[in-house]
Amino acid sequence: MRIAIYCGSSSGKSPVYEEAAVELGKVLAKKKYGVVYGGSTQGLMGKVADAALSEGGEVIGVMPKHLMDKEKLHTTLTELYIVDSMHTRKKKMSDLADAFVALPGGCGTLDEYFEAFTWAQIGIHQKPVILYNVNGFYDALIQHFEKMMAEGFLREHQHHLFKTAATLEELLALLEQ
């Protein structure tokens, strides 16, 4: 199984985010889950990749050409795809992954998460899409999802698609379902 990890190309202000990224990368590798991610050495992306690699894990990067200099391309990955656009990156990551996990990150992380979620919602794939709510980072977004459900903008039969985990144990349980 391969897990697409969406996360920041920065590390955030709290060390808890880096710690969670490292722990996740190591545990995924130990469980023989491959990591598919954005291909950078920077921020949480680099932490997840380096941690998985340090445990002998498979790590596949997918980097758009226009970000190669800006995000410092990781050159010691198991496999690396250089693609022409962000759209192509998201499609390639989706094709390679069996599940999607969003660690803390910025607008790019949310863009990738929402596209994967929307694709599940409209039936393009049936893969789990999970918000990893490290340190309560996604509390406001979770609250907004609850509002969308309460107001009828997320259909009743689609509620099961919204998955969150506050701990690594919860995340692994969702991946193993």
C-alpha positions in Angstrom: 0.0 0.0 0.0 1.2 3.5 -0.8 0.0 6.6 1.1 0.0 10.1 -0.5 1.1 12.6 2.0 0.1 16.2 1.6 1.9 18.6 3.9 3.7 21.9 4.1 6.9 22.8 2.3 7.6 24.7 5.5 7.7 23.3 9.0 5.4 25.6 10.8 6.1 27.4 14.0 5.7 24.5 16.5 8.2 21.6 16.6 5.2 19.3 17.1 4.5 19.4 13.4 8.0 18.2 12.5 7.9 15.6 15.2 4.6 14.2 13.8 6.0 14.2 10.2 9.1 12.3 11.3 7.0 9.8 13.3 4.6 9.3 10.5 7.4 8.7 7.9 9.1 6.2 10.2 5.9 4.3 11.1 4.8 4.1 7.5 8.1 2.6 6.4 8.2 0.1 9.2 4.7 -1.0 8.2 5.9 -1.4 4.6 3.6 1.4 3.4 5.1 3.4 0.6 5.1 7.2 0.7 4.0 9.3 -2.3 4.6 13.1 -1.8 5.6 16.3 -3.4 9.4 15.6 -3.9 10.9 18.4 -1.8 13.6 18.3 0.9 12.0 21.3 2.6 9.6 21.5 5.5 7.3 18.8 6.6 7.6 17.2 3.1 11.3 16.7 3.6 10.9 15.4 7.2 8.4 12.7 6.1 10.5 11.6 3.2 13.8 11.5 5.1 12.2 9.6 8.0 10.7 7.0 5.8 14.0 6.6 3.9 15.9 6.3 7.1 13.8 3.2 7.9 14.3 1.7 4.4 10.9 2.8 3.2 9.8 3.4 -0.4 9.4 7.1 -1.1 8.2 8.4 -4.4 8.3 12.1 -5.2 6.2 14.0 -7.8 7.5 17.5 -8.5 6.3 20.0 -11.1 9.1 21.5 -13.2 8.3 25.0 -12.1 8.9 24.1 -8.4 12.2 22.3 -8.8 14.4 25.2 -7.7 11.9 26.8 -5.3 11.3 23.7 -3.3 14.7 22.0 -3.4 14.2 18.7 -5.2 15.0 15.6 -3.1 17.5 13.5 -5.0 17.8 10.3 -3.0 14.2 9.1 -3.4 13.2 5.6 -4.4 11.6 7.1 -7.5 11.0 10.6 -8.7 8.6 12.0 -11.3 9.1 15.4 -12.8 5.8 16.6 -14.2 4.6 19.6 -16.2 2.1 21.1 -13.8 0.4 21.0 -10.4 -2.6 19.4 -12.1 -0.4 16.6 -13.4 1.2 16.2 -10.0 -2.1 15.7 -8.3 -3.3 13.2 -10.9 0.0 11.2 -10.7 0.0 11.2 -6.9 -3.6 9.9 -7.0 -2.7 7.2 -9.5 0.2 6.0 -7.3 -1.6 6.1 -3.9 -4.0 3.9 -2.2 -4.9 6.5 0.5 -4.4 10.2 1.1 -3.3 11.9 4.4 -3.1 15.6 5.0 -0.6 16.7 7.6 -0.6 20.4 8.5 0.3 22.7 5.7 -0.8 25.8 3.8 -3.0 26.4 0.7 -1.2 23.9 -1.5 -1.8 21.2 1.1 -5.5 22.1 1.3 -5.8 22.3 -2.5 -4.4 18.7 -2.8 -6.5 17.5 0.1 -9.8 19.0 -1.3 -9.2 17.7 -4.7 -8.6 14.1 -3.4 -11.7 14.5 -1.2 -13.8 15.8 -4.0 -12.7 13.0 -6.3 -13.9 10.5 -3.6 -17.1 12.5 -3.2 -18.0 12.3 -6.9 -16.8 8.7 -7.3 -13.5 9.1 -9.2 -11.9 6.9 -6.6 -12.9 5.0 -3.4 -9.7 5.6 -1.5 -9.6 7.0 2.1 -8.8 10.7 2.4 -7.8 11.6 6.0 -7.0 14.9 7.8 -4.3 14.2 10.3 -5.2 16.8 12.9 -1.9 17.2 14.6 -2.0 19.6 17.6 -5.6 20.6 16.7 -4.3 22.2 13.5 -7.5 21.3 11.5 -10.0 22.0 14.3 -11.6 25.0 12.4 -11.7 23.0 9.2 -13.4 20.0 10.9 -15.9 22.4 12.4 -16.6 23.8 9.0 -17.1 20.3 7.6 -19.6 19.7 10.4 -21.4 22.9 9.4 -21.5 21.7 5.7 -23.0 18.4 6.9 -25.5 20.1 9.2 -26.6 22.6 6.4 -27.0 19.8 3.8 -24.0 20.7 1.6 -22.4 17.4 2.2 -24.9 14.7 1.4 -25.9 12.3 4.2 -24.6 9.2 2.2 -21.2 11.0 1.9 -20.6 11.7 5.6 -18.5 8.5 5.8 -16.0 10.1 3.4 -14.9 12.7 6.0 -12.2 11.1 8.1 -10.0 12.7 10.7 -7.4 11.4 13.1 -5.9 13.3 16.1 -3.3 10.7 16.9 -1.0 8.4 14.9 -2.9 5.4 16.3 -6.2 6.7 15.0 -4.6 7.5 11.6 -3.2 3.9 11.3 -6.5 2.4 12.3 -8.2 4.4 9.5 -5.6 3.3 7.0 -5.9 -0.3 8.0 -9.7 -0.4 7.5 
